[in-house]
């Protein structure tokens, strides 16, 4: 993913996301510097971009004028609900649900659920939020399809056993 950033009134880039994260970590890019990538509507400060917010938290020594009265040394400067590791929204992967429906309901329909579920965390870690959300939705759909198929088979089986038992009593 290609990023652009603005430093001292100059537009710089493109740089890969890893390089941008390294510059943020080292303090070369501060949380107030503006960044942009394809998919963002407008230039935003680093502190407002979910993918970068965990890296963007400055240490008191890295900000000019930081000291005892700095807003960066107070807990109020940090978000109340920090982002998960890697930044970005929490996206369910449905992995354990996929495994359960594969084992107990229908393994041919559970396998695609496992495949999609396994992709979610990797995509999110790479910053592909849209891809991770799509894989999550696909994993959930395959889980529901496998569960529905398993329940339908059980209902048909119980109906058949009930009819057979009823016929045997006559």
Short mmCIF file of the C-alpha atoms (twelve columns), coordinates in Angstrom:
data_MODEL
# 
_entry.id   MODEL 
# 
loop_
_atom_site.group_PDB 
_atom_site.id 
_atom_site.type_symbol 
_atom_site.label_atom_id 
_atom_site.label_alt_id 
_atom_site.label_comp_id 
_atom_site.label_asym_id 
_atom_site.label_seq_id 
_atom_site.Cartn_x 
_atom_site.Cartn_y 
_atom_site.Cartn_z 
_atom_site.pdbx_PDB_model_num 
ATOM 1   C CA . UNK A 1   0.000   0.000   0.000  1 
ATOM 2   C CA . UNK A 2   1.477   3.334   -1.061 1 
ATOM 3   C CA . UNK A 3   1.333   6.270   1.376  1 
ATOM 4   C CA . UNK A 4   2.100   9.965   0.981  1 
ATOM 5   C CA . UNK A 5   2.908   12.258  3.870  1 
ATOM 6   C CA . UNK A 6   3.360   15.984  4.385  1 
ATOM 7   C CA . UNK A 7   6.307   17.259  6.425  1 
ATOM 8   C CA . UNK A 8   7.190   20.954  6.856  1 
ATOM 9   C CA . UNK A 9   4.825   21.952  4.040  1 
ATOM 10  C CA . UNK A 10  6.251   19.438  1.542  1 
ATOM 11  C CA . UNK A 11  4.462   16.418  0.140  1 
ATOM 12  C CA . UNK A 12  6.663   13.337  0.293  1 
ATOM 13  C CA . UNK A 13  6.200   9.788   -0.932 1 
ATOM 14  C CA . UNK A 14  5.022   7.409   -2.071 1 
ATOM 15  C CA . UNK A 15  6.342   5.035   0.586  1 
ATOM 16  C CA . UNK A 16  5.265   1.533   1.520  1 
ATOM 17  C CA . UNK A 17  3.238   1.135   4.714  1 
ATOM 18  C CA . UNK A 18  6.132   -0.594  6.501  1 
ATOM 19  C CA . UNK A 19  8.458   2.305   5.741  1 
ATOM 20  C CA . UNK A 20  5.832   4.796   6.900  1 
ATOM 21  C CA . UNK A 21  5.358   2.872   10.165 1 
ATOM 22  C CA . UNK A 22  9.124   2.872   10.709 1 
ATOM 23  C CA . UNK A 23  9.244   6.654   10.212 1 
ATOM 24  C CA . UNK A 24  6.407   7.083   12.701 1 
ATOM 25  C CA . UNK A 25  8.100   4.780   15.232 1 
ATOM 26  C CA . UNK A 26  11.378  6.649   14.955 1 
ATOM 27  C CA . UNK A 27  9.653   10.015  15.407 1 
ATOM 28  C CA . UNK A 28  10.595  11.243  11.925 1 
ATOM 29  C CA . UNK A 29  6.854   11.592  11.261 1 
ATOM 30  C CA . UNK A 30  4.839   12.977  14.167 1 
ATOM 31  C CA . UNK A 31  1.220   12.232  14.948 1 
ATOM 32  C CA . UNK A 32  0.211   15.705  13.734 1 
ATOM 33  C CA . UNK A 33  1.830   15.228  10.298 1 
ATOM 34  C CA . UNK A 34  -0.669  14.640  7.499  1 
ATOM 35  C CA . UNK A 35  -0.879  11.360  5.556  1 
ATOM 36  C CA . UNK A 36  -2.886  10.112  2.590  1 
ATOM 37  C CA . UNK A 37  -3.337  6.893   0.626  1 
ATOM 38  C CA . UNK A 38  -5.739  5.770   -2.040 1 
ATOM 39  C CA . UNK A 39  -9.052  5.034   -0.358 1 
ATOM 40  C CA . UNK A 40  -8.848  7.884   2.152  1 
ATOM 41  C CA . UNK A 41  -11.127 10.760  1.302  1 
ATOM 42  C CA . UNK A 42  -8.739  13.500  2.372  1 
ATOM 43  C CA . UNK A 43  -5.382  14.088  4.021  1 
ATOM 44  C CA . UNK A 44  -5.554  13.217  7.735  1 
ATOM 45  C CA . UNK A 45  -3.206  13.587  10.690 1 
ATOM 46  C CA . UNK A 46  -1.468  10.324  11.570 1 
ATOM 47  C CA . UNK A 47  -3.384  10.280  14.864 1 
ATOM 48  C CA . UNK A 48  -6.712  10.022  12.978 1 
ATOM 49  C CA . UNK A 49  -5.796  7.032   10.773 1 
ATOM 50  C CA . UNK A 50  -6.803  3.760   12.459 1 
ATOM 51  C CA . UNK A 51  -4.064  1.746   10.753 1 
ATOM 52  C CA . UNK A 52  -1.403  4.075   12.165 1 
ATOM 53  C CA . UNK A 53  -2.827  5.205   15.510 1 
ATOM 54  C CA . UNK A 54  -1.086  2.578   17.697 1 
ATOM 55  C CA . UNK A 55  2.307   3.508   16.270 1 
ATOM 56  C CA . UNK A 56  1.530   7.225   16.378 1 
ATOM 57  C CA . UNK A 57  1.367   7.587   20.154 1 
ATOM 58  C CA . UNK A 58  4.353   9.750   20.959 1 
ATOM 59  C CA . UNK A 59  6.622   9.281   23.878 1 
ATOM 60  C CA . UNK A 60  7.031   12.444  25.934 1 
ATOM 61  C CA . UNK A 61  10.635  12.859  24.777 1 
ATOM 62  C CA . UNK A 62  9.758   12.671  21.059 1 
ATOM 63  C CA . UNK A 63  7.462   15.702  20.954 1 
ATOM 64  C CA . UNK A 64  8.755   19.250  21.063 1 
ATOM 65  C CA . UNK A 65  7.851   21.028  24.275 1 
ATOM 66  C CA . UNK A 66  6.872   17.764  25.922 1 
ATOM 67  C CA . UNK A 67  7.355   17.755  29.632 1 
ATOM 68  C CA . UNK A 68  5.475   17.583  32.876 1 
ATOM 69  C CA . UNK A 69  2.636   19.784  31.587 1 
ATOM 70  C CA . UNK A 70  2.415   18.096  28.195 1 
ATOM 71  C CA . UNK A 71  -0.944  16.636  27.174 1 
ATOM 72  C CA . UNK A 72  0.983   13.550  26.010 1 
ATOM 73  C CA . UNK A 73  1.907   12.600  29.567 1 
ATOM 74  C CA . UNK A 74  -1.690  12.470  30.759 1 
ATOM 75  C CA . UNK A 75  -3.964  9.456   30.322 1 
ATOM 76  C CA . UNK A 76  -6.550  11.712  28.630 1 
ATOM 77  C CA . UNK A 77  -4.272  11.970  25.590 1 
ATOM 78  C CA . UNK A 78  -4.744  8.270   24.867 1 
ATOM 79  C CA . UNK A 79  -7.936  6.728   23.469 1 
ATOM 80  C CA . UNK A 80  -10.319 5.132   25.950 1 
ATOM 81  C CA . UNK A 81  -10.802 2.133   23.666 1 
ATOM 82  C CA . UNK A 82  -7.412  1.410   22.130 1 
ATOM 83  C CA . UNK A 83  -7.303  -0.396  18.815 1 
ATOM 84  C CA . UNK A 84  -6.271  -4.057  18.774 1 
ATOM 85  C CA . UNK A 85  -2.709  -5.036  17.892 1 
ATOM 86  C CA . UNK A 86  -1.904  -3.701  14.454 1 
ATOM 87  C CA . UNK A 87  -4.520  -0.944  14.576 1 
ATOM 88  C CA . UNK A 88  -7.799  -0.955  12.739 1 
ATOM 89  C CA . UNK A 89  -11.201 -2.221  13.710 1 
ATOM 90  C CA . UNK A 90  -11.881 -5.532  15.402 1 
ATOM 91  C CA . UNK A 91  -13.021 -7.965  12.724 1 
ATOM 92  C CA . UNK A 92  -14.305 -11.388 13.852 1 
ATOM 93  C CA . UNK A 93  -12.633 -14.276 12.074 1 
ATOM 94  C CA . UNK A 94  -15.236 -17.001 12.914 1 
ATOM 95  C CA . UNK A 95  -12.465 -19.611 13.086 1 
ATOM 96  C CA . UNK A 96  -13.734 -21.590 16.067 1 
ATOM 97  C CA . UNK A 97  -17.280 -21.525 14.671 1 
ATOM 98  C CA . UNK A 98  -15.949 -22.805 11.338 1 
ATOM 99  C CA . UNK A 99  -14.166 -25.676 13.048 1 
ATOM 100 C CA . UNK A 100 -17.259 -26.616 15.072 1 
ATOM 101 C CA . UNK A 101 -19.594 -26.692 12.044 1 
ATOM 102 C CA . UNK A 102 -16.985 -28.623 10.064 1 
ATOM 103 C CA . UNK A 103 -16.748 -31.304 12.753 1 
ATOM 104 C CA . UNK A 104 -20.394 -31.521 13.846 1 
ATOM 105 C CA . UNK A 105 -22.511 -30.371 10.907 1 
ATOM 106 C CA . UNK A 106 -21.132 -30.707 7.406  1 
ATOM 107 C CA . UNK A 107 -17.447 -30.966 6.630  1 
ATOM 108 C CA . UNK A 108 -17.709 -30.194 2.875  1 
ATOM 109 C CA . UNK A 109 -19.400 -26.871 3.679  1 
ATOM 110 C CA . UNK A 110 -17.259 -26.174 6.745  1 
ATOM 111 C CA . UNK A 111 -13.961 -26.293 4.874  1 
ATOM 112 C CA . UNK A 112 -14.586 -23.053 2.907  1 
ATOM 113 C CA . UNK A 113 -15.584 -21.426 6.214  1 
ATOM 114 C CA . UNK A 114 -12.209 -22.408 7.707  1 
ATOM 115 C CA . UNK A 115 -10.325 -21.142 4.639  1 
ATOM 116 C CA . UNK A 116 -12.020 -17.729 4.745  1 
ATOM 117 C CA . UNK A 117 -11.694 -17.523 8.550  1 
ATOM 118 C CA . UNK A 118 -7.959  -18.180 8.312  1 
ATOM 119 C CA . UNK A 119 -7.515  -15.215 5.941  1 
ATOM 120 C CA . UNK A 120 -9.125  -12.559 8.159  1 
ATOM 121 C CA . UNK A 121 -6.329  -11.814 10.648 1 
ATOM 122 C CA . UNK A 122 -3.580  -11.768 8.024  1 
ATOM 123 C CA . UNK A 123 -5.479  -9.352  5.812  1 
ATOM 124 C CA . UNK A 124 -6.245  -7.073  8.744  1 
ATOM 125 C CA . UNK A 125 -2.598  -7.107  9.830  1 
ATOM 126 C CA . UNK A 126 -1.532  -6.074  6.306  1 
ATOM 127 C CA . UNK A 127 -3.986  -3.174  6.430  1 
ATOM 128 C CA . UNK A 128 -6.453  -4.708  3.967  1 
ATOM 129 C CA . UNK A 129 -9.505  -3.889  6.091  1 
ATOM 130 C CA . UNK A 130 -11.984 -4.277  3.227  1 
ATOM 131 C CA . UNK A 131 -10.549 -7.683  2.297  1 
ATOM 132 C CA . UNK A 132 -10.599 -8.798  5.942  1 
ATOM 133 C CA . UNK A 133 -14.219 -7.730  6.301  1 
ATOM 134 C CA . UNK A 134 -15.164 -9.570  3.100  1 
ATOM 135 C CA . UNK A 135 -13.363 -12.743 4.258  1 
ATOM 136 C CA . UNK A 136 -15.084 -12.451 7.654  1 
ATOM 137 C CA . UNK A 137 -18.490 -12.140 5.977  1 
ATOM 138 C CA . UNK A 138 -17.740 -15.142 3.750  1 
ATOM 139 C CA . UNK A 139 -16.616 -17.233 6.736  1 
ATOM 140 C CA . UNK A 140 -19.803 -16.317 8.599  1 
ATOM 141 C CA . UNK A 141 -21.950 -17.162 5.563  1 
ATOM 142 C CA . UNK A 142 -20.310 -20.571 5.102  1 
ATOM 143 C CA . UNK A 143 -20.731 -21.271 8.830  1 
ATOM 144 C CA . UNK A 144 -24.448 -20.502 8.590  1 
ATOM 145 C CA . UNK A 145 -24.858 -22.598 5.440  1 
ATOM 146 C CA . UNK A 146 -23.076 -25.582 7.045  1 
ATOM 147 C CA . UNK A 147 -25.099 -25.180 10.246 1 
ATOM 148 C CA . UNK A 148 -28.373 -24.944 8.299  1 
ATOM 149 C CA . UNK A 149 -27.497 -28.010 6.252  1 
ATOM 150 C CA . UNK A 150 -26.570 -29.962 9.392  1 
ATOM 151 C CA . UNK A 151 -29.819 -29.000 11.137 1 
ATOM 152 C CA . UNK A 152 -31.855 -29.874 8.025  1 
ATOM 153 C CA . UNK A 153 -30.235 -33.315 7.849  1 
ATOM 154 C CA . UNK A 154 -31.006 -33.917 11.552 1 
ATOM 155 C CA . UNK A 155 -34.646 -32.848 11.109 1 
ATOM 156 C CA . UNK A 156 -35.049 -35.160 8.110  1 
ATOM 157 C CA . UNK A 157 -33.352 -38.007 9.988  1 
ATOM 158 C CA . UNK A 158 -35.569 -37.588 13.078 1 
ATOM 159 C CA . UNK A 159 -38.662 -37.392 10.853 1 
ATOM 160 C CA . UNK A 160 -37.620 -40.597 9.057  1 
ATOM 161 C CA . UNK A 161 -36.912 -42.398 12.353 1 
ATOM 162 C CA . UNK A 162 -40.254 -41.215 13.750 1 
ATOM 163 C CA . UNK A 163 -42.179 -42.382 10.676 1 
ATOM 164 C CA . UNK A 164 -40.337 -45.707 10.681 1 
ATOM 165 C CA . UNK A 165 -41.035 -46.227 14.407 1 
ATOM 166 C CA . UNK A 166 -44.696 -45.289 13.911 1 
ATOM 167 C CA . UNK A 167 -45.021 -47.708 10.994 1 
ATOM 168 C CA . UNK A 168 -43.378 -50.504 12.983 1 
ATOM 169 C CA . UNK A 169 -45.970 -50.163 15.769 1 
ATOM 170 C CA . UNK A 170 -48.914 -50.742 13.445 1 
# 
